[in-house]
Structures are given as C-alpha cells and as structure tokens.
Amino acid sequence: MTIDTTKQGYQKCGYRTGKCTHPSALKRNGQYHRLCAFHRQKANWNQMKLDRKKREHRRSLTEDDQALLSVEVLTPRALDEEGLIGLGSDELEFFLDAIMTTTQTNETNFY
C-alpha cells in the first residue's frame, strides 16, 4: 500500500530519534498514527514483553507481598481530622519548622 504524501494531514514517523523518514501508519478511521508501521510493531512488541514480565513478577510474589500491594494509598487528612490538633504547641512548632525547612531545601535544590 502506498501513501499519498500530498494528502492533507500526512505526517512523518514520530519515532523519538527523529531519524525515521517513513510515513506514519494510517488508522482505520483515516487519521494518522504517530509512528510508522515498523515502529508501531516494535513498540507493541516491547509493550507485550513488559506486560509479560509484570505478569510473571506478580505470579512470583508471595501472599504477603501481594497484600502489601493491595493496601489502599494513604490520603492526606485535614488538620482537624485526628491529625496535628492533638499536638502540643511546642510539638506543632517543631513539626511546622521541619516542613518549612524541607520545603525551602527542596526549592533551593530545584534550581
């Protein structure tokens, strides 16, 4: 199948190195994919390989490991929800000082 490069919307393959000059593959709806047929096939193969490794790793986990993975993620609480309100004034001051120091350190390391 040849692709008419004069057609509206024609795109070059968007492979990350930028060296692929093949045209992007066409979707069933007539729009273009981001990658050419070769790089789509390669990306799909890599994704299947990654999925297979994840499945094998999940199967190899013990019951304890699986239980840890299924624990709900902790969500932040408001200060009035059994949190910092129970702290004394000196404990609260220490806590706030620790947060501010960490925040300032992270901001200076960012640049």
CYANA upper distance limits for C-alpha pairs under 8 A (distance plus 0.5 A):
  3 ILE  CA     23 PRO  CA      8.07
  4 ASP  CA     10 TYR  CA      8.36
  5 THR  CA     10 TYR  CA      6.25
  5 THR  CA     23 PRO  CA      8.42
  6 THR  CA     10 TYR  CA      7.54
  9 GLY  CA     31 GLN  CA      8.37
  9 GLY  CA     32 TYR  CA      8.11
 10 TYR  CA     23 PRO  CA      7.91
 10 TYR  CA     24 SER  CA      8.04
 10 TYR  CA     32 TYR  CA      7.78
 11 GLN  CA     23 PRO  CA      6.46
 11 GLN  CA     24 SER  CA      6.13
 11 GLN  CA     32 TYR  CA      7.62
 11 GLN  CA     34 ARG  CA      8.43
 12 LYS  CA     20 CYS  CA      8.29
 12 LYS  CA     21 THR  CA      6.55
 12 LYS  CA     22 HIS  CA      6.52
 12 LYS  CA     23 PRO  CA      5.02
 12 LYS  CA     24 SER  CA      5.91
 12 LYS  CA     35 LEU  CA      8.32
 12 LYS  CA     36 CYS  CA      8.22
 13 CYS  CA     18 GLY  CA      8.33
 13 CYS  CA     20 CYS  CA      6.58
 13 CYS  CA     21 THR  CA      6.78
 13 CYS  CA     22 HIS  CA      6.15
 13 CYS  CA     23 PRO  CA      5.83
 13 CYS  CA     24 SER  CA      5.17
 13 CYS  CA     34 ARG  CA      6.71
 13 CYS  CA     35 LEU  CA      5.06
 13 CYS  CA     36 CYS  CA      5.50
 14 GLY  CA     18 GLY  CA      7.03
 14 GLY  CA     20 CYS  CA      8.16
 14 GLY  CA     24 SER  CA      8.01
 14 GLY  CA     34 ARG  CA      5.93
 14 GLY  CA     35 LEU  CA      5.69
 14 GLY  CA     36 CYS  CA      8.17
 15 TYR  CA     19 LYS  CA      8.01
 15 TYR  CA     20 CYS  CA      7.01
 15 TYR  CA     34 ARG  CA      8.36
 15 TYR  CA     35 LEU  CA      6.53
 15 TYR  CA     36 CYS  CA      8.50
 15 TYR  CA     39 HIS  CA      7.51
 22 HIS  CA     36 CYS  CA      6.54
 23 PRO  CA     35 LEU  CA      8.33
 23 PRO  CA     36 CYS  CA      6.18
 24 SER  CA     32 TYR  CA      6.44
 24 SER  CA     33 HIS  CA      6.20
 24 SER  CA     34 ARG  CA      6.50
 24 SER  CA     35 LEU  CA      5.49
 24 SER  CA     36 CYS  CA      4.57
 24 SER  CA     37 ALA  CA      7.47
 25 ALA  CA     32 TYR  CA      6.29
 25 ALA  CA     33 HIS  CA      5.86
 25 ALA  CA     34 ARG  CA      8.03
 25 ALA  CA     35 LEU  CA      6.83
 25 ALA  CA     36 CYS  CA      5.25
 25 ALA  CA     37 ALA  CA      5.75
 26 LEU  CA     30 GLY  CA      6.48
 26 LEU  CA     31 GLN  CA      6.35
 26 LEU  CA     32 TYR  CA      5.05
 26 LEU  CA     33 HIS  CA      6.38
 27 LYS  CA     31 GLN  CA      5.85
 27 LYS  CA     32 TYR  CA      6.17
 27 LYS  CA     33 HIS  CA      6.66
 35 LEU  CA     39 HIS  CA      6.37
 35 LEU  CA     40 ARG  CA      6.17
 36 CYS  CA     40 ARG  CA      6.57
 37 ALA  CA     41 GLN  CA      6.66
 38 PHE  CA     42 LYS  CA      6.73
 39 HIS  CA     43 ALA  CA      6.47
 40 ARG  CA     44 ASN  CA      6.54
 41 GLN  CA     45 TRP  CA      6.61
 42 LYS  CA     46 ASN  CA      6.73
 43 ALA  CA     47 GLN  CA      6.65
 44 ASN  CA     48 MET  CA      6.68
 45 TRP  CA     49 LYS  CA      6.70
 46 ASN  CA     50 LEU  CA      6.72
 47 GLN  CA     51 ASP  CA      6.61
 48 MET  CA     52 ARG  CA      6.58
 49 LYS  CA     53 LYS  CA      6.81
 50 LEU  CA     54 LYS  CA      6.75
 51 ASP  CA     55 ARG  CA      6.70
 52 ARG  CA     56 GLU  CA      6.69
 53 LYS  CA     57 HIS  CA      6.56
 54 LYS  CA     58 ARG  CA      6.59
 55 ARG  CA     59 ARG  CA      6.71
 56 GLU  CA     60 SER  CA      6.77
 57 HIS  CA     61 LEU  CA      7.02
 58 ARG  CA     66 GLN  CA      8.29
 61 LEU  CA     65 ASP  CA      6.25
 61 LEU  CA     66 GLN  CA      6.81
 62 THR  CA     66 GLN  CA      6.82
 63 GLU  CA     67 ALA  CA      6.61
 64 ASP  CA     68 LEU  CA      6.84
 65 ASP  CA     69 LEU  CA      6.92
 66 GLN  CA     70 SER  CA      6.84
 67 ALA  CA     71 VAL  CA      7.01
 77 ARG  CA     81 GLU  CA      6.74
 77 ARG  CA     83 GLY  CA      7.59
 78 ALA  CA     83 GLY  CA      7.64
 79 LEU  CA     83 GLY  CA      5.73
 79 LEU  CA     84 LEU  CA      5.96
 79 LEU  CA     85 ILE  CA      6.74
 80 ASP  CA     84 LEU  CA      7.66
 80 ASP  CA     85 ILE  CA      6.46
 81 GLU  CA     85 ILE  CA      8.40
 82 GLU  CA     86 GLY  CA      7.45
 84 LEU  CA     92 LEU  CA      7.49
 87 LEU  CA     91 GLU  CA      6.26
 87 LEU  CA     92 LEU  CA      6.29
 88 GLY  CA     92 LEU  CA      6.52
 89 SER  CA     93 GLU  CA      6.58
 90 ASP  CA     94 PHE  CA      6.67
 91 GLU  CA     95 PHE  CA      6.63
 92 LEU  CA     96 LEU  CA      6.62
 93 GLU  CA     97 ASP  CA      6.52
 94 PHE  CA     98 ALA  CA      6.66
 95 PHE  CA     99 ILE  CA      6.85
 96 LEU  CA    100 MET  CA      6.65
 97 ASP  CA    101 THR  CA      6.57
 98 ALA  CA    102 THR  CA      6.68
 99 ILE  CA    103 THR  CA      6.60
100 MET  CA    104 GLN  CA      6.58
101 THR  CA    105 THR  CA      6.59
102 THR  CA    106 ASN  CA      6.64
103 THR  CA    107 GLU  CA      6.71
104 GLN  CA    108 THR  CA      6.78
105 THR  CA    109 ASN  CA      6.74
106 ASN  CA    110 PHE  CA      6.61
107 GLU  CA    111 TYR  CA      7.73
